[in-house]
Every structure is written in structure tokens, then in C-alpha cells.
Amino acid sequence: MSEETQPIDEPTGDVVDGSGVDWATVDLTTIDWANIDMATLDFQAIQNNPTAADLTQETQELIASRLDPGSATLAIGDQTWEFESFLCAFGHDATQSAVYSFSSDTRGEHEGAAVQMQANIRDETGEGRYEGDGLTHEVYIKDISDFENPSISLDLNAPVGIVIDGNTVTAEGLFDDGLTPETEEIPGTLEATCATTSRR
């Protein structure tokens, strides 16, 4: 239901922790890209690193092959959607919002229509919380190809529901069908893994 992804190459030797590297200034041509722990990279900093232009085509292909695009499975009532990518942003700086402490995004297809699925947490205190009083947890899937006559519009909006554990995001709650005038309570769950390139 989404774009086909490439297989992920596994490390060929001992996995190297990159969490202590200054990714904005390090010479990227000196990195052991075959064995670096891709989850410890700061991809925002790497994008602005001037030595990124010095990476060979072969190295760029190796990096791309080792990136995990993430994945997500959303089940609501008797319907299930599988997404082969799931990009997340952790914290207000990463979401570039004073309201959202966590946001995510993926795209797919539903009955021939383009759909968007998101799981977000609103923390208007600016403290970057994922749980606690005063938060709003949002999960939705919507038709983004026809806003006037959408084929699907299901959403969860509650004070709790989303749980974040490292790169794993799960959610459980009751969804409303926005295509009907009534307010439904349809049980649903989300199980997802954030992409390696997610923002933190």
C-alpha cells in the first residue's frame, strides 16, 4: 500500500556507536558506513555537513541501503492498513512546533485513493512530554486526494493512547468515522517503528 523499499544491509563487523560524533563537522568520508549504528546518527546535522558532497556514489548507495524506512500497521474495526515507511519527529525542536511534542507521517493508498496517516502528541506547555495531564493524543487516517468527497476519515483524539518506547510507537483507543454524522467509538490499534532518519 506504499512505495516499495530496499532491503536493509546488516553491519559487516562490530557495530560502531555514533552518538558521540559531531555530525555537523566530522569528515563524513572517514566514517565506517558499513558498521556505524544508523540509529545513532544526527541526519539533520549531516545534511548541512560540507563533506557530504565528498561522499562517493558507492558510499551514498551503501548508506541508503542501510537506512530503515520504518513501518506501521493501523487496524481500526475490521480494516487494516500496512505502511512501509514511518517518519517521526521527537520533541518540539524536531517537530518545529511549540504545540507538538511528537509527530509522525506516512502515506499510502485506500481503495485507489491517496491517504495520509499520522500519530501526534500535543503538549501546549512546551515541556516536550509524551505522557501526563493536559496532553492530546491524535491518530488519524484521511483521504488526501479528495478533500470534498473523501473515501476515508477516521481519527482518535484523546488525552491518552500513544506510547513511545525508543523508536517504537504504539497506540490504542476509540476512533470516530468522520464520514458519518454520528460519533462512533471504533476500537483501533497502531503498531509502528520510526524510520532511521527520524528527527530528534
Secondary structure, DSSP 8 states (H G I E B T S, - for coil): -----------SSS-B--TTS-TTTS-GGGS-TTTB-GGG--HHHHHT-GGGGG--HHHHHHHHHH----EEEEEETTEEEEES--EEEESHHHHT-SSEEEEEEEEEEETTEEEEEEEEEE-TTSS--SSSTT-EEEEEEEESS-SSS-S-EEEEEESS-EEEETTEEEEEEEEEETTSSS---EEEEEEEE--TT-B-
